[in-house]
Amino acid sequence: MKIYVKNNGVTFVGKSWQIKYMIKHYMKSFDTVAEWIAAENNSHSK
């Protein structure tokens, strides 16, 4: 399972059940994809 977070979106690579699980996991932390991308960009800029 791989997850690529870019400035314009998120790309999941894996089996369908893995992707579904990870989306549910990240939904607990972030309400939108934009929030997730912003959080990733902030963590890499520090």
N, C-alpha and C positions, 0 to 999 in steps of 0.2 A: 504494500500500500504506500503510495506516494501522494503528497499534497504539495502543490505549487501555488504559492500566494504571490500574485503580481499586482501591479498598480491598477489594472483594469478588471481583475476578477480572480477566481480561484479555480484551479484545475485539479480534479481527483483522478488518480490512476489506480485501479484495483478492481476487485470483484464487487459485484453489486451489493452484496450484504455488508462488505467492509465500508463502502462509500455511505450506505444508509446509516450504519452505526456511527461513523465519524461525523456525519451531518448532525445527527441527534446529539452527539457529544458536544459539538461546538455551539449548537443552539442553546445550550445551558449557559454559555458564557457570553454570547453575542446575539443581539436582536437582529442585526442586519449584516450582510456581507461587507458593506462599507465600513462598519465598525471593526470587523475582523481585520480587514486590510489595513486600516489606520493603526490598529494595535500592533500588527506585525511590522509596519513601517517604523513606528516609534521604538519598538524593541531593537530593531537593527541599527537605528541611527544613534543609539546611546553608546 
